[in-house]
Amino acid sequence: MVVLVTWQEQDLAKVPPQLWAQEPYKVGLINTAKPVTLQEGAIQPWVRQYPLSKETDEGIAPTIQALIDQENLHMGVSPCNTPIFLVKKSKGGTQHLVEDLHRLSDIMFPEFPIVPDPSVILTSILVDTCYFSILDIQKSFFGILLHPGSQYLTTLTFRGVQLLYRRLPQGYCESSSIFNRILGKDLATSNPADPLYSTLMTS
């Protein structure tokens, strides 16, 4: 039998407040992770910024400013550039900043990918398991620092100013694999001693 439990407001009140983001653009930091170094090839990524409409420019500005305020983006000078654009989500009409990192992804020397296999995940669940917890971590890649020597590769240009990421950018081909590896390592250290009572999985 599987038991589905819905958290109530009184349950959420018991959770430490620092666990939740207090602002829409706020991101955390995985302080156990070493800054990530991107192993680039000989070609540096450079793609001209697409022309942005006034509406798109104004829609992107709050996100850019929030990332600067939180020191996730910083001004710099770089021979690289990747274009940015705005995507409107159908649900709720919210706007989402997207950086086109295809050129960066194309020149990278990839690490061995860590991509969870759903069939393997399912076989690791004990047959008598009754309780399941699902944690959806938003803006998770921004929780991982980029090595200063790799930040120039993530450069974007907004209103004529070059901005470099201090955190692992979303849209980069290996961000998911890197995050899964780091998260899996952290979760493994917090797993109860007796695996019969708990199985931790990442996807």
Helices and strands as residue ranges (DSSP letters): H 9-12, G 17-19, H 54-69, E 73-75, E 84-88, E 95-99, H 102-107, H 118-123, G 140-143, G 151-154, E 156-158, E 161-165, H 175-190
